[in-house]
Amino acid sequence: QVQLVESGGGLVQVGGSLRLSCAASGRTSTTYATGWFRQAPGKEREIVASISGIGTTFYTASVKGRFTISRDNAKNTVWLQMNSLTPEDTAVYYCGTGPSGREYWGQGTQVTVSS
């Protein structure tokens, strides 16, 4: 019902910035929350940030003050601005959405932060 495509990942040095985008198509809804998740090798997928249909945001403690999530419902797009990146941010980043925020997933985009 919903297709998600992430983009914007890449290789960046410590302290650098990246902006990820998540473009949605199909039967999207402005009532859905959308989240950014990440998964590093050998670790479980964890939530990084989320935003509700009305703009309420959540950030995991390790990224507060460094990352900003935003959305443009007219464009069916959610962004994640990542600043002051550290090697601990290295992971595959996924966006998820749906009635509970996790029913639909994108393919992921790799973020690598070099020390």
Secondary structure, 3 states (H helix, E strand, C coil): CEEEEEECCEEEECCCCEEEEEEEEECCCCCCEEEEEEECCCCCCEEEEEECCCCCEEECHHHCCCEEEEEEHHHCEEEEEECCCCHHHCEEEEEEEECCCCCEECCCEEEEEEC
